[in-house]
Amino acid sequence: MGDMDSNSSSSRSRLGSGEGQTTASTGTLVLDSEEGYVGDTITFRGLNLPPNEQFDLRWQSVSGEWGVLQAHEIVGPQYRPRTDTIATVESDSDGRFEMEWAVPEDYGGDHRIRLVDADGEAVAETEFEIIPHFELLETTAELGDSFTVRGYGIGPEIMVNNYPVVWDNGYVGFMTGVQNRGTATAEIRAAGPPGKHVLQVWRSHLGIPFLQNNTQSPYGKVADGRKRTWTVEVTEPEEPPETAWVDPLLEENPIPLHYPDLDEDTAAELDITPECGQAGTTAVLSGSGFPTHREVDLIWYRHEGHEPQGKNQPPDHSVWAERKPDVLPTVTTDSEGQFQIEVEIPVDVGSTRPIVAEIDGRSVAVTGFMLQPSIETFEPTSGPVGTEIEIELSGIGWTMYETTPMFVYDNDMLGYSCALSGPNRTKLRTKLRASGQPGYHFIEVYPAIFTAEEDDPDFQLKPHLSYLDNHPVRPLPACHFTFEVTE
C-alpha cells in the first residue's frame, strides 16, 4: 500500500494518446531541459528540417473531469486525450529554428511534443515532464485569517493525484487538480495560538500522508525536492475574528435531471426568480400557459432516503424526491392563464429543490430552486473547555458530492455529518465540545465526496481542501466558525 500500488501507472507515463502515435524520423526536436515546473521557460531547437517551411508545435496532454452519473453519483476522475497547438514556427535556410516557451498550467507527467508539417505529418518529436510543485502565498497571517496553498502539475496519474495537507502534524484534508488542468487551491485557517506553526504538503493515493515520501518512496520526493514544508507565523488579530460565515455563494441553476416526471405534457410553464440562494430567500414564482381561472397547487419536493451502504445495492434507488404539500401556496390563474406570487424559500435539504405545479392532483409543469448552504445555529460562541457547541446547517445537499460535510477543528480533521440522517432532515445538526487553551479556536465544515471507484485515488470522506476550484458538479462553499475558549 503506502505510496505505491502494483496496479497503478508510473507518474512518468505519457499523457494523451490517439494523434501522433507514429514515430517521426525526418527531423530533430531538442529541448534544453527534459523536465521542469509550470511557469518555467524552456527552449525548443529544431534541426535537420526541410528549409524555409512552417511547422506547428503540438503539445499532447489530457482534459480531466469528475465522472458523474445522473449529476449525483461520483465514479471518480476521468481523463480524455487533448492536443494543443502551442506555436507555429518556421525553419531557416539551414533547416533550423529556436523558440522559447513558458510551460503552461497543465497536469504533471510526461507530455509528448510533436513538430507537424503542413500535411499534418510529424517530422520530429520529443517529451517534457511537468513535475508537481506547490507554493504558499502568505507566510504570515492574523489569527482567523487564512494561508493559501496552490499546487501546480498535479495528477492525473493515481500516485500524483492526491496531496494531503498537514498543519502542526494534524491532518487537515487533501488537494487534487482533477478538473483544473492540474492546478488546485486550498485555504488553510490561521489557527492559534499566535506564533510559529508548520504547514506541510504530502503525497498519497490513499488521501492521507505517506510518511516516507521524502525518504523511501519509489516516486521520489514530493515536488522533486522543491519546498513543500513551511514555517508560518500566526499573529494576534487587530479585531476579533468573524464568528460564523459561509464562503461567497456563486450563481447556480437547478439541475433538471433531479426533477420528478410530469403526469401530463402541456403548454404550462413554471419559472422562478432567482434560481438559487439560501433558505429565507424571497423568490417569485411565475406561471404561464395554464388553463384560465383555475386553481394551481404549487408543490415543494424534498429528497428523502439514504445512500446505499453495500457494494451490491443499486445506487439510485435509496434516495427519491417526495412531495411536501403545504409548504407552498395554491394560486389561481388569471384570464390569460398566468399567475405570479412571491414565496419564501424554506429551510430544507440542499441541492436542486423541485417545484411542481399540479391541477386536480396531476402535475403539469416543473421548475427548480438550487438551495445553497446556510448557517442556522451556532451557539454558544464562547465558554470554558468542555462547552457543548451546537451547529445547525441547512441547504446541505443529498447528492454524493455534498451530503457528507467534514468537520475540522483547529485544522485537525474531526469527522463527518450526513444531510440525510436523523428524523428532522431539513437541517444538519451536530454537537461538538470546545477544547484547547484559552483563546480563539476554529471550526471549518468542508465539502467531501461520499464515494468513488476503488481503482481511483481515495477521495472518500476526507475534507476536500481544493473544493474552491476542483469539486465535482457544483462549486460548493465551506462554512466557518470561531469559538472562544474562556478561562
Wavefront OBJ file of the C-alpha trace (Angstrom):
o trace
v 0.000 0.000 0.000
v 1.786 3.170 1.138
v 2.920 5.348 -1.735
v 2.806 2.725 -4.450
v 0.378 0.280 -5.989
v 1.364 -2.605 -8.237
v -1.641 -1.898 -10.469
v -1.079 1.827 -10.840
v 0.734 3.646 -13.616
v 4.043 5.394 -13.124
v 3.974 9.133 -12.581
v 6.143 9.364 -15.719
v 3.651 7.751 -18.081
v 2.873 9.840 -21.167
v -0.258 11.997 -21.097
v -2.599 11.895 -24.081
v -2.954 9.354 -26.839
v -4.523 8.995 -30.255
v -2.956 11.565 -32.568
v 0.740 11.158 -33.083
v 1.366 7.524 -32.313
v 3.564 7.143 -35.412
v 7.280 7.730 -34.988
v 8.742 10.882 -36.533
v 12.112 10.392 -38.204
v 12.917 13.168 -40.696
v 13.933 15.899 -38.262
v 15.152 16.502 -34.738
v 13.414 18.382 -31.907
v 15.566 19.175 -28.871
v 14.725 20.779 -25.506
v 17.247 22.439 -23.234
v 15.625 20.532 -20.347
v 13.603 17.321 -20.303
v 11.710 18.199 -17.113
v 10.594 21.223 -15.162
v 7.740 23.027 -13.485
v 4.719 25.025 -14.550
v 5.942 28.543 -15.329
v 9.462 27.510 -16.366
v 10.840 28.864 -19.654
v 12.196 26.170 -21.927
v 13.915 26.440 -25.319
v 12.973 24.376 -28.377
v 15.550 23.769 -31.088
v 14.664 22.221 -34.411
v 17.375 20.598 -36.523
v 17.610 18.688 -39.814
v 14.276 20.058 -41.044
v 13.182 20.999 -44.570
v 14.404 24.582 -45.010
v 12.109 27.634 -45.081
v 8.942 25.793 -44.087
v 6.310 26.374 -41.409
v 5.517 23.795 -38.751
v 3.082 23.507 -35.857
v 4.334 22.564 -32.409
v 1.700 20.333 -30.797
v 1.547 19.571 -27.086
v -0.192 16.361 -26.024
v -1.979 16.141 -22.704
v -5.419 15.306 -21.303
v -8.596 17.074 -20.202
v -9.920 15.991 -16.836
v -13.291 15.980 -15.147
v -15.151 14.031 -12.493
v -17.154 11.091 -13.781
v -20.695 11.648 -12.506
v -23.854 9.625 -13.146
v -27.183 11.464 -13.141
v -25.437 14.553 -11.706
v -25.356 12.625 -8.445
v -23.174 9.506 -8.213
v -19.405 10.076 -8.310
v -17.486 7.374 -10.171
v -14.069 9.025 -9.974
v -11.850 11.246 -12.112
v -11.817 10.669 -15.853
v -9.412 11.952 -18.485
v -9.508 12.123 -22.274
v -6.688 12.975 -24.720
v -6.094 16.607 -25.605
v -3.770 18.195 -28.169
v -2.922 21.907 -28.214
v -1.036 23.768 -30.930
v 1.344 25.852 -28.854
v 3.179 27.688 -31.630
v 3.799 27.930 -35.348
v 7.489 28.107 -36.246
v 9.472 28.487 -39.462
v 12.748 26.784 -40.291
v 15.600 28.859 -41.683
v 17.662 28.121 -44.786
v 19.653 25.550 -42.787
v 16.537 23.724 -41.611
v 16.754 25.078 -38.073
v 14.646 27.099 -35.641
v 14.861 28.139 -31.995
v 11.997 29.230 -29.745
v 11.438 29.941 -26.043
v 8.188 28.849 -24.407
v 6.688 29.097 -20.916
v 5.338 25.807 -19.544
v 1.568 26.294 -19.092
v -0.634 25.158 -16.233
v -1.206 21.501 -17.013
v -1.159 18.067 -15.451
v 2.051 16.557 -14.178
v 3.743 13.738 -16.064
v 5.345 13.226 -19.469
v 3.933 15.227 -22.388
v 4.773 14.354 -25.980
v 5.594 17.379 -28.173
v 5.375 16.901 -31.931
v 6.525 19.079 -34.814
v 3.951 18.766 -37.608
v 4.244 19.935 -41.217
v 1.556 21.481 -43.441
v 0.278 17.994 -44.379
v -0.223 17.061 -40.733
v 2.731 14.680 -40.730
v 5.046 14.598 -37.717
v 8.624 15.407 -38.711
v 10.126 15.434 -35.188
v 9.072 14.846 -31.601
v 10.320 14.924 -28.028
v 8.953 14.753 -24.475
v 8.838 17.036 -21.462
v 7.880 16.079 -17.917
v 5.949 18.504 -15.695
v 6.860 17.936 -12.057
v 4.165 18.798 -9.477
v 5.030 21.617 -7.090
v 3.375 23.850 -4.502
v 3.507 27.479 -3.468
v 2.491 29.210 -0.253
v 1.136 32.666 -0.987
v 1.481 34.022 2.569
v 3.890 33.203 5.367
v 2.216 35.476 7.935
v -1.493 35.776 8.729
v -3.606 37.112 11.573
v -5.313 34.576 13.798
v -8.520 33.536 11.994
v -7.344 34.560 8.526
v -6.028 32.028 6.001
v -2.867 30.766 4.364
v -3.275 29.944 0.678
v -1.562 26.878 -0.764
v -1.556 26.464 -4.541
v -0.464 23.326 -6.333
v 0.617 23.045 -9.973
v 1.125 19.999 -12.175
v -0.990 17.708 -10.006
v -2.015 14.370 -11.496
v -3.618 12.798 -13.369
v -1.834 9.544 -12.532
v -3.091 7.859 -9.380
v 0.142 8.373 -7.429
v 0.365 12.124 -8.090
v -3.322 13.000 -7.922
v -3.928 13.309 -4.180
v -1.899 15.595 -1.915
v -2.718 15.672 1.822
v -2.143 18.900 3.757
v -0.948 18.823 7.384
v -0.941 21.625 9.971
v 1.227 21.143 13.062
v 1.268 17.378 12.357
v -2.533 17.235 12.241
v -4.320 16.101 9.059
v -6.419 18.890 7.530
v -7.555 17.376 4.204
v -6.452 16.793 0.611
v -5.883 18.726 -2.599
v -6.421 17.467 -6.140
v -6.328 19.052 -9.599
v -8.792 16.777 -11.400
v -10.725 19.353 -13.373
v -8.466 22.382 -13.433
v -5.567 21.139 -15.581
v -3.615 20.080 -12.524
v -3.878 23.352 -10.605
v -5.515 23.377 -7.181
v -6.021 25.956 -4.434
v -6.576 25.436 -0.707
v -7.089 27.967 2.066
v -5.847 26.819 5.482
v -7.105 28.666 8.553
v -4.509 30.543 10.616
v -5.241 28.691 13.838
v -3.603 29.507 17.152
v -2.061 30.061 19.432
v -0.243 33.012 17.861
v 3.336 32.158 16.999
v 5.179 29.748 14.713
v 3.364 26.834 13.046
v 4.301 24.265 10.422
v 2.303 23.620 7.242
v 3.221 20.622 5.051
v 2.101 19.021 1.789
v 2.456 15.242 1.467
v 1.542 12.725 -1.261
v -0.522 9.523 -1.215
v -3.241 7.958 -3.364
v -4.938 6.925 -0.092
v -5.705 10.544 0.750
v -3.622 10.542 3.955
v 0.106 11.335 4.256
v 2.579 8.646 3.272
v 5.371 9.499 5.684
v 8.154 8.008 3.555
v 7.530 10.441 0.695
v 10.929 12.061 1.031
v 12.948 9.080 2.263
v 11.864 5.787 0.687
v 9.273 6.478 -1.994
v 9.796 4.921 -5.438
v 8.227 8.103 -6.853
v 10.860 10.388 -5.384
v 10.431 13.377 -3.137
v 7.271 15.467 -3.115
v 7.721 18.226 -5.729
v 11.103 16.668 -6.576
v 12.598 18.389 -3.567
v 11.065 21.828 -4.085
v 9.707 23.449 -0.952
v 6.651 21.656 0.448
v 7.132 22.446 4.169
v 6.766 25.972 5.504
v 7.148 27.562 8.904
v 4.456 30.217 9.092
v 3.621 32.828 11.684
v 0.174 33.451 13.131
v -0.136 36.936 14.622
v -2.566 38.459 17.091
v -5.650 39.823 15.304
v -6.326 43.543 15.342
v -10.051 42.791 15.598
v -11.847 39.685 16.927
v -12.239 37.078 14.167
v -15.598 36.813 12.447
v -17.948 34.493 14.346
v -19.615 32.448 11.577
v -19.922 32.687 7.826
v -20.377 30.780 4.578
v -17.997 31.228 1.642
v -19.325 33.620 -1.025
v -22.051 31.867 -2.995
v -21.958 31.655 -6.772
v -24.817 31.919 -9.220
v -26.188 28.450 -9.930
v -29.021 26.809 -11.827
v -31.137 23.870 -10.658
v -30.362 20.505 -12.266
v -33.334 19.265 -14.357
v -32.140 15.633 -14.013
v -33.314 15.855 -10.411
v -36.873 16.904 -11.292
v -39.702 14.356 -10.958
v -41.500 13.259 -14.131
v -44.705 15.090 -15.009
v -48.071 13.384 -15.266
v -49.068 15.395 -18.317
v -47.217 17.148 -21.125
v -48.922 20.521 -21.502
v -48.154 24.061 -22.619
v -47.932 25.185 -19.000
v -44.611 26.684 -17.894
v -43.335 27.387 -14.405
v -40.429 29.737 -13.655
v -38.702 31.033 -10.538
v -36.508 34.098 -9.960
v -33.871 33.908 -8.582
v -32.991 30.282 -9.292
v -30.591 29.881 -6.365
v -29.998 31.089 -2.843
v -30.202 30.205 0.821
v -33.207 29.393 2.985
v -35.188 32.570 3.587
v -34.631 33.909 0.072
v -37.668 35.709 -1.364
v -38.364 34.315 -4.816
v -41.009 34.996 -7.439
v -42.849 32.013 -8.955
v -44.451 32.728 -12.330
v -46.745 30.547 -14.396
v -47.953 30.840 -17.983
v -49.831 28.656 -20.445
v -52.167 27.279 -17.770
v -55.957 26.963 -18.096
v -57.689 30.219 -17.236
v -59.248 30.830 -13.844
v -58.065 27.545 -12.392
v -56.542 26.660 -9.060
v -52.940 25.501 -9.268
v -51.266 23.739 -6.350
v -47.595 24.553 -6.007
v -45.781 21.551 -4.527
v -42.305 21.614 -2.937
v -40.270 18.419 -3.250
v -37.608 17.134 -0.872
v -35.167 14.301 -1.477
v -35.570 11.595 1.148
v -33.929 8.285 1.987
v -30.380 7.030 2.485
v -27.481 6.282 0.227
v -26.717 2.542 -0.117
v -24.068 1.191 2.228
v -23.203 -2.011 0.347
v -21.461 -2.552 -2.976
v -24.272 -4.688 -4.391
v -27.074 -2.228 -3.709
v -28.305 -0.112 -6.644
v -27.043 3.461 -6.170
v -30.107 5.367 -7.361
v -32.910 3.560 -5.547
v -32.479 4.717 -1.967
v -32.940 8.493 -2.406
v -36.042 9.884 -4.021
v -37.923 13.168 -4.459
v -41.042 13.236 -2.271
v -43.985 15.644 -2.329
v -44.191 18.076 0.564
v -47.628 19.728 0.414
v -48.492 22.802 2.497
v -45.016 24.298 2.025
v -46.063 26.460 -0.938
v -49.459 28.071 -1.578
v -52.265 27.366 -4.031
v -52.748 30.071 -6.652
v -55.443 30.937 -9.172
v -54.651 31.760 -12.786
v -55.978 34.910 -14.420
v -57.892 35.331 -17.670
v -54.690 34.655 -19.633
v -53.759 31.513 -17.729
v -50.965 33.238 -15.835
v -50.018 33.859 -12.220
v -47.190 35.373 -10.210
v -46.542 35.052 -6.494
v -43.772 35.740 -4.010
v -42.651 32.814 -1.846
v -40.060 32.377 0.877
v -37.651 29.507 0.312
v -37.952 27.173 3.318
v -35.222 25.558 5.402
v -34.531 22.178 3.839
v -32.037 19.693 2.431
v -29.990 21.423 -0.239
v -29.204 20.994 -3.927
v -31.997 21.063 -6.532
v -35.411 21.507 -4.906
v -38.081 20.687 -7.480
v -41.251 22.785 -7.514
v -44.204 21.252 -9.336
v -47.471 22.796 -10.487
v -50.493 20.493 -10.117
v -54.060 20.820 -11.363
v -56.578 18.407 -9.858
v -53.719 16.314 -8.481
v -51.980 15.979 -11.857
v -48.526 17.525 -12.332
v -48.328 19.701 -15.449
v -45.231 21.891 -15.041
v -41.990 21.886 -13.076
v -39.131 24.190 -12.202
v -36.476 24.069 -9.523
v -34.525 26.102 -6.998
v -30.874 25.426 -6.164
v -30.880 25.610 -2.370
v -27.452 26.622 -1.099
v -25.898 26.123 2.354
v -26.578 28.469 5.240
v -25.824 28.540 8.960
v -28.985 28.232 11.050
v -27.481 27.825 14.544
v -24.066 28.312 16.136
v -24.285 28.575 19.905
v -22.751 29.351 22.228
v -19.857 31.255 20.715
v -17.715 31.184 23.859
v -17.257 29.198 27.042
v -14.807 27.075 29.021
v -13.193 23.855 27.831
v -15.848 21.153 27.513
v -18.619 23.550 26.456
v -21.108 21.845 24.163
v -21.315 23.689 20.848
v -24.412 23.183 18.706
v -24.194 23.725 14.954
v -27.150 23.512 12.580
v -26.753 23.899 8.828
v -29.395 23.962 6.131
v -29.054 23.645 2.380
v -26.610 20.718 2.619
v -27.423 18.647 -0.448
v -28.399 14.993 -0.803
v -26.042 14.120 -3.671
v -22.861 12.079 -3.205
v -20.610 15.105 -3.676
v -22.264 17.198 -0.957
v -24.169 15.004 1.515
v -21.256 14.363 3.909
v -19.583 17.622 5.006
v -16.377 17.149 7.002
v -15.783 18.948 10.306
v -12.274 20.199 11.094
v -11.302 21.696 14.494
v -8.202 23.894 14.604
v -7.047 22.403 11.290
v -7.355 18.827 12.533
v -9.961 16.546 10.918
v -12.696 15.616 13.388
v -15.360 13.691 11.470
v -18.360 13.972 9.174
v -22.107 14.531 9.250
v -24.826 13.482 6.806
v -27.556 15.602 5.278
v -29.916 12.609 5.084
v -29.585 11.439 8.679
v -31.982 11.926 11.561
v -35.737 12.439 11.997
v -35.703 16.131 11.009
v -33.839 16.260 7.735
v -34.452 19.911 6.969
v -31.307 20.704 8.970
v -27.967 19.031 9.542
v -27.398 19.178 13.308
v -24.351 18.219 15.342
v -22.788 18.969 18.736
v -19.074 19.384 19.413
v -17.037 20.012 22.560
v -14.804 23.036 22.961
v -11.162 22.181 23.573
v -7.784 23.864 23.669
v -6.115 26.676 25.536
v -7.965 29.934 26.292
v -8.372 31.968 23.146
v -9.944 31.629 19.727
v -10.485 28.232 18.113
v -11.776 27.479 14.644
v -14.216 25.036 13.117
v -14.377 24.513 9.359
v -17.006 22.487 7.521
v -15.561 21.405 4.177
v -17.269 19.626 1.264
v -16.392 15.951 0.816
v -17.033 13.144 -1.657
v -19.093 10.218 -0.419
v -17.955 7.584 -2.880
v -15.824 6.908 -5.955
v -14.455 3.902 -7.781
v -11.978 1.774 -5.818
v -9.315 1.916 -8.538
v -9.102 5.687 -8.243
v -7.247 7.693 -5.585
v -9.121 7.527 -2.285
v -11.075 10.777 -2.116
v -13.808 9.376 0.122
v -14.864 11.002 3.383
v -11.979 13.405 3.713
v -12.062 17.204 3.730
v -11.702 18.366 0.143
v -9.491 21.437 0.524
v -9.422 22.199 -3.207
v -13.225 22.429 -3.310
v -12.713 26.037 -4.422
v -11.728 25.001 -7.948
v -11.921 21.200 -8.226
v -15.096 19.847 -6.604
v -17.431 17.680 -8.735
v -20.516 19.165 -10.420
v -21.035 22.182 -8.157
v -18.669 24.781 -6.642
v -19.770 24.102 -3.070
v -18.905 26.567 -0.286
v -17.398 25.785 3.098
v -18.755 27.056 6.425
v -16.517 28.654 9.042
v -16.913 29.241 12.798
v -14.918 30.889 15.585
v -15.313 29.778 19.210
v -13.594 31.486 22.133
v -12.407 29.256 24.961
v -12.555 31.301 28.162
v -10.539 30.915 31.341
l 1 2 3 4 5 6 7 8 9 10 11 12 13 14 15 16 17 18 19 20 21 22 23 24 25 26 27 28 29 30 31 32 33 34 35 36 37 38 39 40 41 42 43 44 45 46 47 48 49 50 51 52 53 54 55 56 57 58 59 60 61 62 63 64 65 66 67 68 69 70 71 72 73 74 75 76 77 78 79 80 81 82 83 84 85 86 87 88 89 90 91 92 93 94 95 96 97 98 99 100 101 102 103 104 105 106 107 108 109 110 111 112 113 114 115 116 117 118 119 120 121 122 123 124 125 126 127 128 129 130 131 132 133 134 135 136 137 138 139 140 141 142 143 144 145 146 147 148 149 150 151 152 153 154 155 156 157 158 159 160 161 162 163 164 165 166 167 168 169 170 171 172 173 174 175 176 177 178 179 180 181 182 183 184 185 186 187 188 189 190 191 192 193 194 195 196 197 198 199 200 201 202 203 204 205 206 207 208 209 210 211 212 213 214 215 216 217 218 219 220 221 222 223 224 225 226 227 228 229 230 231 232 233 234 235 236 237 238 239 240 241 242 243 244 245 246 247 248 249 250 251 252 253 254 255 256 257 258 259 260 261 262 263 264 265 266 267 268 269 270 271 272 273 274 275 276 277 278 279 280 281 282 283 284 285 286 287 288 289 290 291 292 293 294 295 296 297 298 299 300 301 302 303 304 305 306 307 308 309 310 311 312 313 314 315 316 317 318 319 320 321 322 323 324 325 326 327 328 329 330 331 332 333 334 335 336 337 338 339 340 341 342 343 344 345 346 347 348 349 350 351 352 353 354 355 356 357 358 359 360 361 362 363 364 365 366 367 368 369 370 371 372 373 374 375 376 377 378 379 380 381 382 383 384 385 386 387 388 389 390 391 392 393 394 395 396 397 398 399 400 401 402 403 404 405 406 407 408 409 410 411 412 413 414 415 416 417 418 419 420 421 422 423 424 425 426 427 428 429 430 431 432 433 434 435 436 437 438 439 440 441 442 443 444 445 446 447 448 449 450 451 452 453 454 455 456 457 458 459 460 461 462 463 464 465 466 467 468 469 470 471 472 473 474 475 476 477 478 479 480 481 482 483 484 485 486 487
